[in-house]
Amino acid sequence: MITLNGVTYSLEDPVVMLGAAAAAVLLLIVTLLISAVRSVGRTARVAEPLGYQMQTLAQRVQGLTDGQERLAGGLHHVSEAQAQQQSAMLQLMERRLAEVQLQMNENLQGASRRTAHSLGELQQRLQTIDKAQENITKLSGDVLSLQDILSNKQTRGAFGEIQLHDIVQKALPSDSYTLQATLSNGRRADCLIHLPNPPGPIVVDSKFPLEAYEALRRADTQDQLNRAAQSFRLAVRKHIKDISDRYILEGETADGALLFLPSEAVYAELHANFAEVVRDGFAARVWIVSPTTCMATLNTMRAILKDARMREQAGAIRKELAMLYADVDRLGTRVENLDRHFGQASKDIAEIKISADKAGRRARRLDNFDFEELAQDESESIVELTKSGA
């Protein structure tokens, strides 16, 4: 970069290069002049052509000087044009930058609002997720507790009994069933429902063949599936036989019993793929129920109990009506007796009035010494008072 009169020129500019070349030529000419002046004293013969050359060179130098001045003027004009273009370009760039900055500010504000809104929604969703996570954690704990309960036969049996107790308690009156009832053979039933004869008291016993069912669900090969199915079939048939032998007693219980499965999944699997086992239960008069079907069955039993109690109440009402009829009949008899007594008393009162009238007349005659009338009255019959039957 070259600076002349406050204007900066680029070394790559052709005009600047031309000026630089002219300056180099001028410098060369000056150098030659100096060399020529030094060699003046050598030879006079050489001085004359040299003077001529010097004059020619002076003219050329003058021409170069004029060209340099014109070049300087052109450079000045070019620098002014460049300055104007730079100024216009700067103004245009400033306007463009201002517009871009304004647009960026608007975009940033909009993005900020959208980001804040999105963050708010995200916060709400995170809170919802936290609550769901808490519920899932709690549910996981409950599931683990349920797995611990179901993994042990005794606790699994207690689980079934508690579920059965809850269903029976919701469906039947408290005086219509007995939990853990002991029968005459010494067997203890989970629940004994006191139905009227027929059919009589019926036993509901809880059974849960969970291990065989889980083996059936975990089977990967056909051989494992066959073995698990056979195990499940044998387990359910054993429960059916136990209930039939222990809880169906002639003259004491109904001629059937209920096997309660506390799992809808096991019940569905049994009825879907083991229909022959269900038929075996029918043949042994043991009816298999799930929580849902048990509730429906108990509601039917509740209707039977309600009808029986209504019949019992109807008998009591008829008995009370018979007693009421006897009381009304007795009351009618007593009213007739009282009416008869009142009739006899009315007759006695009428006769008493007649006697009183005669006694009054006799007293008045005696008071007037009217003995003739007295003699006539003696011939009248005397009315004798009778005692009332009352």
SULGIHU-V10833 format. One record per pair of residues at least 4 apart in sequence whose ideal C-beta (glycine too) atoms are under 8 Angstrom apart, sorted by the first residue. I is the first residue (numbers start at 1). J is the second residue. D is the distance in Angstrom with one decimal. If there is no record, write none. Layout:
i->{I,I}
j->{J,J}
d->{D,D}
This chain:
i->{1,1,1,1,2,2,2,2,2,3,3,3,4,4,4,5,7,7,7,8,9,9,9,9,9,10,11,11,11,12,12,13,14,15,15,15,15,15,16,16,17,18,18,19,19,19,19,19,20,21,22,22,22,22,22,23,23,24,25,25,26,26,26,26,27,28,29,29,29,29,30,31,32,32,33,33,33,34,35,36,36,36,36,39,39,39,40,40,42,43,44,46,47,48,49,50,51,52,53,54,55,56,57,58,59,60,61,62,63,64,65,66,67,68,69,70,71,72,73,74,75,76,77,78,79,80,81,82,83,84,85,86,87,88,89,90,91,92,93,94,95,96,97,98,99,100,101,102,103,104,105,106,107,108,109,110,111,112,113,114,115,116,117,118,119,120,121,122,123,124,125,126,127,128,129,130,131,132,133,134,135,136,137,138,139,140,141,142,143,144,145,146,147,148,148,149,149,149,149,150,150,150,150,150,151,151,152,153,154,155,156,156,156,157,157,157,158,159,159,159,160,160,160,160,160,160,160,161,161,161,162,163,163,163,163,164,164,164,164,164,164,164,164,165,165,165,166,167,167,167,167,167,168,168,168,168,168,168,168,169,170,171,171,171,171,171,172,172,172,172,172,172,172,173,173,176,176,176,176,177,177,177,177,178,178,178,179,179,180,180,180,181,181,181,181,181,182,182,182,182,183,183,183,183,183,183,183,183,183,183,184,184,185,185,187,187,189,189,189,189,189,190,190,190,190,190,191,191,191,192,192,192,192,192,193,193,193,193,193,193,194,195,195,195,195,195,195,195,195,195,196,196,196,196,198,199,199,199,200,200,200,200,201,201,201,202,202,202,202,202,202,203,203,203,203,203,203,203,204,204,204,204,205,205,205,205,205,205,206,206,207,207,207,207,207,207,208,208,208,208,209,209,209,209,209,209,210,210,210,211,211,212,212,212,212,212,212,212,213,213,213,213,213,213,214,215,215,215,215,215,215,216,216,216,216,216,216,218,218,219,219,219,219,220,221,222,223,224,225,226,227,228,229,229,229,230,231,232,232,232,233,233,233,234,235,236,236,236,236,236,237,237,237,238,239,239,240,240,240,240,240,240,240,240,241,241,242,243,243,243,243,243,243,244,244,244,244,244,247,247,248,248,248,248,248,248,248,249,250,253,255,256,256,256,257,257,257,258,258,258,258,258,258,259,259,259,259,259,260,260,260,261,261,261,261,261,261,262,262,263,263,264,264,264,264,265,266,266,267,267,267,267,267,268,268,269,269,270,270,270,270,271,271,274,275,276,277,278,278,279,280,281,281,281,282,282,287,289,289,289,290,291,292,293,294,295,296,297,298,299,300,301,302,303,304,305,306,307,308,309,310,311,312,313,314,315,316,317,318,319,320,321,322,323,324,325,326,327,328,329,330,331,332,333,334,335,336,337,338,339,340,340,341,341,341,341,342,343,344,344,344,344,345,345,345,346,347,348,348,348,348,349,350,351,351,351,352,352,353,354,354,355,355,355,356,357,358,358,358,359,360,361,361,362,362,362,363,364,365,365,365,365,365,366,370,371,372,373,374,375,376}
j->{8,9,10,11,8,9,10,11,16,7,8,9,9,72,75,76,75,76,79,79,13,15,16,75,79,16,16,17,20,16,17,17,18,19,71,74,75,78,20,75,21,22,71,23,68,71,72,75,24,25,26,64,67,68,71,27,68,28,29,64,30,61,64,65,31,32,33,57,60,61,34,35,36,57,37,54,57,38,39,40,50,53,54,43,46,50,47,50,46,47,48,50,51,52,53,54,55,56,57,58,59,60,61,62,63,64,65,66,67,68,69,70,71,72,73,74,75,76,77,78,79,80,81,82,83,84,85,86,87,88,89,90,91,92,93,94,95,96,97,98,99,100,101,102,103,104,105,106,107,108,109,110,111,112,113,114,115,116,117,118,119,120,121,122,123,124,125,126,127,128,129,130,131,132,133,134,135,136,137,138,139,140,141,142,143,144,145,146,147,148,149,150,151,152,155,155,156,158,159,155,156,159,208,210,155,156,156,157,158,159,160,208,210,161,206,208,162,163,208,262,164,190,206,207,208,260,262,165,190,206,166,167,206,262,291,168,190,191,204,206,260,262,294,169,179,191,170,171,291,294,295,298,172,177,179,191,193,204,298,174,295,295,298,299,301,302,176,177,193,298,301,302,305,302,305,193,194,302,305,191,192,193,194,191,192,194,190,191,188,189,190,188,189,191,192,203,186,187,188,189,187,188,189,192,203,246,247,249,252,253,249,252,246,249,246,247,203,204,205,246,247,203,204,205,206,260,203,204,205,201,202,203,204,253,201,202,203,204,298,301,201,199,200,201,202,254,301,304,305,308,200,304,305,308,254,254,255,256,252,253,254,255,252,253,254,253,254,256,257,258,301,243,247,248,253,254,257,258,257,258,260,294,243,247,257,258,259,260,260,262,236,239,243,259,260,261,261,262,263,266,213,232,235,236,239,266,214,263,266,215,235,216,228,231,232,234,235,236,217,232,263,265,266,269,218,219,224,227,228,231,232,225,228,229,231,232,269,224,228,224,225,227,228,224,225,226,227,228,229,230,231,232,233,273,274,234,235,236,269,274,237,274,277,238,239,240,270,274,277,288,241,277,280,242,243,259,244,259,277,280,281,284,286,288,245,284,246,247,248,257,259,284,286,248,257,284,285,286,253,257,253,254,255,256,257,285,286,253,255,257,285,285,286,287,285,286,287,286,287,288,289,294,297,281,286,287,288,289,289,290,294,266,267,270,288,289,290,290,291,267,290,268,290,291,292,269,270,290,271,288,289,290,293,272,290,273,274,274,277,278,288,275,278,278,279,280,281,282,288,283,284,286,287,288,286,287,297,293,294,297,294,295,296,297,298,299,300,301,302,303,304,305,306,307,308,309,310,311,312,313,314,315,316,317,318,319,320,321,322,323,324,325,326,327,328,329,330,331,332,333,334,335,336,337,338,339,340,341,342,343,344,389,345,388,389,390,346,347,348,388,389,390,349,388,390,350,351,352,385,386,388,353,354,355,383,385,356,385,357,358,383,359,383,385,360,361,362,377,380,363,364,365,377,366,374,377,367,368,370,371,373,374,377,374,374,375,376,377,378,379,380}
d->{5.4,7.1,6.3,6.8,7.1,4.7,8.0,6.6,6.4,6.8,4.9,7.5,6.7,7.5,7.4,7.5,7.3,6.8,4.2,8.0,5.8,7.7,4.7,6.5,7.3,6.5,6.1,7.4,7.9,7.7,7.6,6.8,6.3,6.5,6.5,6.4,5.7,6.8,6.3,7.4,6.4,6.5,6.7,6.3,6.5,5.2,7.7,7.3,6.5,6.5,6.3,5.3,6.5,5.6,7.3,6.3,7.7,6.4,6.4,6.6,6.5,6.3,5.9,7.9,6.4,6.4,6.4,5.4,7.5,5.7,6.5,6.4,6.1,7.3,6.3,6.6,7.2,6.6,6.5,7.1,5.1,7.9,6.5,7.9,7.0,7.8,5.6,7.8,6.6,7.0,7.4,5.8,6.1,6.7,6.1,6.0,6.4,6.5,5.9,6.1,6.6,6.4,6.0,6.4,6.5,6.2,6.3,6.5,6.2,6.1,6.6,6.5,6.0,6.2,6.6,6.4,6.1,6.3,6.4,6.1,6.1,6.5,6.4,6.2,6.2,6.5,6.3,6.0,6.3,6.3,6.0,6.1,6.5,6.2,6.1,6.2,6.5,6.2,6.0,6.3,6.4,6.1,6.0,6.3,6.3,6.1,6.3,6.5,6.2,6.0,6.3,6.3,6.0,6.1,6.5,6.2,5.9,6.3,6.3,6.1,6.1,6.5,6.5,6.0,6.3,6.7,6.3,6.1,6.5,6.4,6.1,6.3,6.6,6.2,6.0,6.5,6.5,6.1,6.2,6.3,6.0,6.1,6.6,6.4,6.1,6.3,6.3,6.2,6.3,6.4,6.4,6.1,6.0,7.5,7.6,4.7,6.6,8.0,5.4,7.5,5.1,6.8,7.9,5.8,7.8,7.7,6.2,6.3,6.5,6.3,6.7,5.2,6.2,6.4,6.9,6.8,6.2,6.4,7.4,6.6,6.2,8.0,3.6,7.2,4.9,6.8,4.2,6.2,5.3,5.3,6.4,6.5,7.5,4.5,6.6,6.1,5.9,6.1,6.4,4.9,5.1,7.0,7.4,6.0,6.1,7.3,6.6,6.2,6.1,5.6,5.7,6.8,5.6,5.7,7.8,5.6,7.6,7.3,6.4,7.5,7.7,5.9,3.7,5.8,7.8,6.0,4.8,5.4,6.8,5.9,6.8,5.6,7.2,7.7,7.2,6.5,5.5,7.8,5.3,5.8,6.5,4.8,6.5,7.3,4.8,7.2,7.0,5.6,5.6,7.4,6.8,7.0,5.1,7.3,3.7,7.8,6.9,7.4,5.1,8.0,5.1,7.6,6.5,7.8,7.8,7.8,7.0,6.2,6.6,7.1,6.6,5.8,7.1,6.5,4.4,6.5,4.3,7.4,5.7,7.9,5.4,7.9,6.2,5.0,5.1,7.5,7.2,4.3,7.6,5.5,7.5,5.6,7.8,7.7,6.5,5.2,7.9,6.6,7.8,6.0,5.3,5.9,6.2,6.1,5.7,6.7,6.2,6.1,6.9,7.9,7.6,7.2,7.5,4.1,7.7,3.9,6.5,7.1,7.8,6.1,4.5,7.9,7.4,5.2,6.3,6.5,4.2,6.7,6.4,6.7,7.8,7.4,3.8,7.6,5.9,7.9,4.5,7.1,7.3,4.3,5.6,7.5,5.3,6.1,6.8,7.3,6.4,6.7,4.5,6.2,8.0,4.1,7.6,5.6,7.1,6.7,6.9,5.8,6.9,7.5,5.9,6.4,4.0,5.7,6.8,6.8,6.1,7.3,7.2,6.5,7.8,6.5,6.8,4.6,3.9,7.8,4.4,7.9,6.5,6.1,7.7,7.5,5.0,6.5,6.1,6.8,8.0,7.9,4.2,6.1,7.4,7.2,4.1,6.1,7.8,5.2,7.1,7.8,7.6,3.9,4.0,7.7,4.7,5.9,6.8,6.3,6.5,6.1,6.1,6.4,6.4,6.2,6.2,7.5,7.7,6.3,6.3,6.5,7.9,7.1,6.3,6.0,5.7,6.2,6.8,6.4,6.5,7.1,5.1,7.9,6.4,6.1,6.0,6.3,6.4,6.0,6.2,6.4,7.7,6.1,4.9,5.3,4.8,7.8,6.1,6.9,5.9,5.3,7.6,5.1,5.5,7.9,5.1,5.6,7.0,4.2,6.7,5.3,6.5,4.7,6.1,7.6,6.5,6.7,5.5,6.3,7.9,4.9,7.7,7.3,6.0,4.0,6.9,6.4,7.0,5.4,7.6,7.5,5.5,7.9,5.5,7.2,7.0,6.8,5.3,7.0,4.8,7.1,5.8,7.9,5.7,5.2,4.8,7.3,6.2,7.1,5.4,7.9,6.4,6.5,7.2,6.0,5.2,6.5,6.5,6.3,6.3,7.9,6.5,7.1,7.8,3.6,7.5,5.8,7.9,6.1,7.3,5.0,6.3,6.5,6.8,6.9,6.0,6.8,6.4,6.5,6.8,6.8,6.4,6.4,6.3,4.6,6.5,5.3,8.0,7.3,7.9,4.5,4.1,5.7,6.4,6.6,6.8,6.2,6.2,6.5,6.8,6.6,6.3,6.9,6.8,6.3,6.2,6.4,6.4,6.3,6.4,6.5,6.5,6.2,6.2,6.7,6.7,6.3,6.4,6.4,6.4,6.3,6.5,6.6,6.2,6.3,6.6,6.4,6.4,6.3,6.3,6.3,6.5,6.7,6.4,6.3,6.5,6.6,6.3,6.2,6.4,6.4,6.3,6.5,6.6,7.5,6.2,7.2,6.4,4.3,6.3,6.6,6.4,5.3,5.4,6.9,6.3,5.6,6.4,6.6,6.5,6.2,7.3,7.0,5.6,6.5,6.9,6.5,5.9,6.8,6.1,7.0,6.4,6.6,6.3,6.2,5.8,7.1,6.3,6.6,6.3,7.4,7.7,6.3,6.6,6.5,7.5,6.4,7.0,6.4,6.4,6.5,4.3,7.7,5.1,5.5,7.7,7.3,6.8,6.5,6.9,6.4,6.8,7.9,8.0}
